[in-house]
Amino acid sequence: MTIIKIPTPLRPYTDGKQEVYVKGHTVGVAVRDLTDQYTGLRKHLFDDDGGLRPYVNIFLNHDDIRILGGEETPIKDGDLLMIVPSIAGGNAHQATIDPFHISFQAVRNLDSNAS
Amino acid sequence: MLHTHKEILDQIRTHAETHYPEEGAGFILGRASTDDRYVERILPIQNQFEFGDRHHRYLITPQDMIQSELEAEELGLVILGVFHSHPNHPAIPSEFDRERALPWFSYVITSVHQDGAQESRSWRLTDDRRFEEEEIMILPADKEIS
């Protein structure tokens, strides 16, 4: 079993729980087990095509899964998963770039600073 | 309904003016009951969107989100939502705002122009991912938030 930490705005969909135990040997399977347990979460974590919404970041033991193996990243008992939203928005004009690219870069920069 | 003091709303408006013509953003912290939220303080966060696009975009990174949740817990508060400014635009969520919005959070948007901040309005995402306006109730200065 793996623990997933739930951020404040999603706790109304997990009956107020801050942590949920999930099953699965990869991050993707574990997150889908979470949405099977709490179906109201699904539309806020996944888009209509079944992909993670752009503001949804998953951390495995404090590392963004994008710098690991994405949803295919293997997990084992005792691992800690965290759902951490990026917060973004803005007025009506179109952005010239995807803000979550910046978020990913920030994670990579932090990672390289730490090493 | 979002309850707060005028002083807090003034801090949000000043933050919007200080960052004009870029968007400013941060978290609102406080306490929540079933239908009411009580904002006790704001936590300004640096807009991490790429320089050059900050006049119409803001970004708070996952790292800032983690740090802010820890700060809120230390204060015995929760993050109730996000405030941000719309320079030269109305205090109405854009489609870009809606696509990236989280449920439950209150989104306080302040319209700001060259001559200063104008109105601030609060919005919440519904379960079918539409925005609905949330009334902002200004508490009397001598009424403590409890």
Interface residues (C-beta under 8 A of the other chain):
Chain A: P7 T8 P9 L10 R11 P12 Y13 G40 K43 H44 P54 Y55 N57 F59 D64 M82 V84 P85 S86 I87 A88 G89 G90 N91 A92 H93 Q94 A95 T96 I97 P99 I102 S103 A106 V107 L110
Chain B: E23 A25 Q48 F49 E50 D53 H56 R57 Y58 L59 I60 T61 P62 Q63 M65 I66 E69 V78 I79 V82 H84 H86 P87 N88 H89 P93 S94 E95 F96 D97 E99 R100 A101 L102 P103 W104 F105 Y107 D127 R129
